Amino acid sequence: MLFPFEIHNASAFDKLLPQDEAALMDRARFVQAASLRGALALPLKGKNLGLLCDEGGAGSESQELFRRAATELGAHVAVIRPALSSLGNPAEIQHTARILGRFYNAVECQGVAPDIVRQIGQAAGIPVYDGIACATHPTAKLAVLLGDRTSPADNRRFVLQALLLGSIG
């Protein structure tokens, strides 16, 4: 099933247009239904995602949510812990972003300064997300719209999976 939700600019996830939000929710309902049937495919098989996190423990809730959402869709997730916040030189950040773009199909940034995430997103040539798996991200509130057929934690994962599918898949 094809959906019209195709956003590759991570900053766009903070301000979804009503039609993009509707498409994201349609995709999330599709993922939810497939999961309930036990028929969730692996559309991201062979994709490599990076989880860039300067702060937080290895087992933080948002890191685990991102990892689970991506791996359930077949992606491989690598945790990357560079000290990007100590890079003051924009040229170093651009160089790092280009390298990330060569190795990964998308990168989730958690605990990284928004300005650095923006710079990475401009230079990487891949989707770069700014905390899409964090509870404070604007898409987190959309999980409520999936109803009570599944738990709130599962609903949050389905929205995140829908977002990944719409931007990578």
Secondary structure, 3 states (H helix, E strand, C coil): CCCCCCCCCHHHHHCCCHHHHHHHHHHHHHHHHHHHHCCCCCCCCCCEEEEEECCCCCCCHHHHHHHHHHHHCCCEEEEECCCHHHCCCHHHHHHHHHHHHHHCCEEEEECCCHHHHHHHHHHHCCCEEECCCCCCCHHHHHHHHHCCCCCHHHHHHHHHHHHHHHHCC
